[in-house]
């Protein structure tokens, strides 16, 4: 990565932060009510260093081995690591040991494994339960009607702390279409939340629907392309899978 790329990440990160600020103002929300996870999959460690130098602290990764390699190169940085990819049963141990957050938990078996494999002495793994609000067969997550049962399982696991809900809706061209599945997640959270389990985190919104997500109550947005540009295609990673 050269100096010009460093500058581009700095500028693009600032632009994303400005978009978040403008959206919170439009929604009548506090400026600090929305956190930013920089989606850094397929980006090299230097790109993460550049974003970190510009003030970014939370980074989202989808591929376990790729993330572990970057973690080994960035041990001098106080990064908050978010796993945002699909969970595979044979990869739960490195996820449980190497990450601070998991977005996309949708399987009780995975939840139990993550809890059991969370190292003693570390705080519980923060998790968001993934909900398939669009009904797409190709998307992960549980149906809205199954979230309560998954929540009941996860709440009883000592190695996990359920923070809230997450969704990855289908792309939509019109503003109403963008907001509908995001609103559905917020309303579901409102029905399930209790004083003991407030489910305060709504992880939703990416580069194309950031504003819609903030207007519908997102507390974490996951932004990659708008910060880093198009991800370079890595054939070896694509073949290896998560």
Order of alpha helices (4+ residues) and beta strands (2+ residues): alpha-beta-alpha-beta-alpha-beta-alpha-beta-alpha-beta-alpha-beta-alpha-beta-alpha-beta-alpha-alpha
